[in-house]
Amino acid sequence: MFRSIATKLYSPRSDNIHLIKNMVIRTSSSSNAQPKTDNKKMEAKVDLDRLDKIKIPESHSFVQNLFAGRANTEFFLPYPQVLNNEEISFLDMIVDPVSKMWEDKWDELVKLEDTETVPEEVMQMMRDMGSFGIQVPVEYGGMGCNNTQYARLAEVAGRYDLGIGIVQGAHQSIGYKGLVLFGTPEQKAKYLPDLATGTKMAAFALTEPSAGSDASSIKTRAVLSEDGKHYILNGSKLYISNGGFADFFTVFAKTEIKNEKGEIKDKVTAFWVPRGPGLTNGPNMKKMGIKFSNTTEIWFDNVKIPVENIIGEVGEGFKVAMKILNNGRYGMICALSGTMQKAIEMASTYANTRTQFGNKLSSFTAIQEKIGRMTLAHFVTQSHAYMISGVIDKGMADFQLEAAVGKIVASDSAWHVCDEALQIFGGMGYIKETGIEKMLRDTRIFRIFEGANEILRLFIALTGLQYAGGHLREIQKAMKNPTANLGLIFMEASKRLKRTAGFDAPDMTEKIHPSLHPEAQILSKNIILFSSAVEHLLIKYNKQIVMEQMLLLRLANSVIDIYTMLILLSRVTLSLNKNIPSAEYESQLCKLFVSEANMRVNQNLSALRSPAILKNDELIRNIAVQIFENQGIGHQSPLHSNESS
């Protein structure tokens, strides 16, 4: 189920709350429910040897295991170091000249934004730098970089223009990524060389006018020809980056599949579609930001696709889409890290030179707080970026929840940092020539791109709750026949007593630097508090938890803080162990985050049980219902308060 759900959530317009209502979460059944079975079936004994496999499926994901009260840090401690000296030297050789070229273009790009077209000289510069084939294997004409090397180059690109970054990302992160991940040797040999050099450009086409969040409702259809040699494609796609000039499209369409029972079912299939007869596009859409990116609608009218252009297997389109989007997410996080770094540099430079009331802006503690928090937000985002690229390079496969957390953190942080940078500039920041207002506009879309942050928070919470729900099902099953399951019940009771007394906390200090042991203990405590909160929600709300989205958002925010604590402790431990020059400075950032995150986690988890806060939630919902019914605010202007009804 969650394969299709994930694909829905990752579509560019994932802001449809009703999707969540259709999700089925397999949590424990109600204690008052009366199964329609005989007593023998009700009293089935739990197999203790199989308990762990039943209640907690194997996963390397720290976030997913967190919901089950486990601290799986196999891939996260120590902080990933996947590049050897040769690979680091290769990066250093590229980054400096690339940064210099982009820096020289900064003022020009700010002035040319309203043309909404990337200058050809810039496109050629990127071709010359190999920017369109960073992860394409060398044998196909690419640079052959791994995920961490790509992340570093994305961070550099994000410093200068996110719209141009979208052109690059839509091309290689998702546009032709399906060929890299699922392509046959023949497909790779035929198409990757031109794509890697930027001679040909690609786009990713999933979203439709009637299928934003709900990707399963796509209407684009591909019908196999009578001779079985090609498919006939009809339909349309919306909000397609690079849609106006791409030469090839990764397109997802419904196809008829015969299942094992001989029934004909509709399944989504991924196709590699060249621009040609029957494929047309609309004009570039006017947007708030990322104006250098090209965004259009595209139409397919009896487009012929050879059967050899299927990406992956027939009917496996959702699998292909999810894999592509998961693999591309860390590039977005790194790009936003670069944007924040640029904004902080500009704001701090301005604060050091601007004088008000006889003092530099940098001397005011209010400005110092802004810069300090902006820096912390960047440190957190950058730590997420290289953690996720690192664990992918180390071979971790089930990283979708960590990637979702990173995307939320990066996009929320980037908006905050750029907004605060503009505030430090004051009125000057509102003027186009500074480039700050452009950065703010450009970052806004990333809280919507590839899953709106609210939807991703619900996805994290519900996926985790489903993972944890199996445990409670087995305990509840055992309680129906306590005599036959005394061992299991006693074990669970003992575990809960330890948890209540604080003795069941995982030891997080073993791989953490001694100077950070107090912070590691805070992390351990929060893991136990979180596990208890998860159990409380599953028992109290059962399957109805899917409708308690205000609670789920608090739960997800706690996950984000707890996982980020781990990331920072891991990164700073590495810095301290290697005695790098900035280690003590990084330690201060880490300690600040853990202290404040601890307070947020306690507040969010306490709110799940607080009668006062739950009552306020109900008031907020009631107010919203009235506004929806009125299609606007329900209160009068105070100027009319003396008028009789």
Buried (B, 14 or more C-beta within 10 A) or exposed (E): EBEBBBBBBBBBBBBBEEBBEEBEBEBBBEEEEEEEEEEEEEBBEBEEEEBEEBBBEEBBBBBBBBBBBBBBBEBBBEBBBBBEEEBBEBBEEBBEEBBEBBEEBBEEBBEBBEEBBBBEEBBEBBBEBBBBBBBBBEEBBBBBBBBBBBBBBBBBBBBBBBBBBBBBBBBBBBBBBBBBEBBEEEBBEBBBBBBBBBEBBBBBBBBBEEBBBBBBEBEBBBBBEEEEEBBBBBBBBBBBBBBBBBBBBBBBBBBBBEEEEEEEEBBBBBBBBBBEEBBBBBEBBEBEBBBBBBBBBBBBEEBBBEEEBBBBBBBBBBBBBBBBBBBBBBBBBBBBBBBBBBBBEBBBEBBEEBEEEEEEBBBBEEBEEBBBBBBBBBBBBBBBBBBBBBBBBBEBEBBBBBBBBBBBBBBBBBBBBBBBBBEBBEEBBEEEEBBBBBBBBBBBBBBBBBBBBBBBBBBBBBBBBBBBBBBBBBBBBBBBBEEBBEEBBEBBEEBEEEBEEEEBBBEBBEBBBEBBBEBBBBBBBBBBBBBBBBBEBBBEBBBEBBEBBBBBBBBBBBBBBBBBBBBBBBBBBBBBEEEEEEBEBBBEBBBBBBEEBBEBBBBBBEBBBEEEBBEEBEEEEEEEEEEEEEEEEEEEEEEEEEEEE
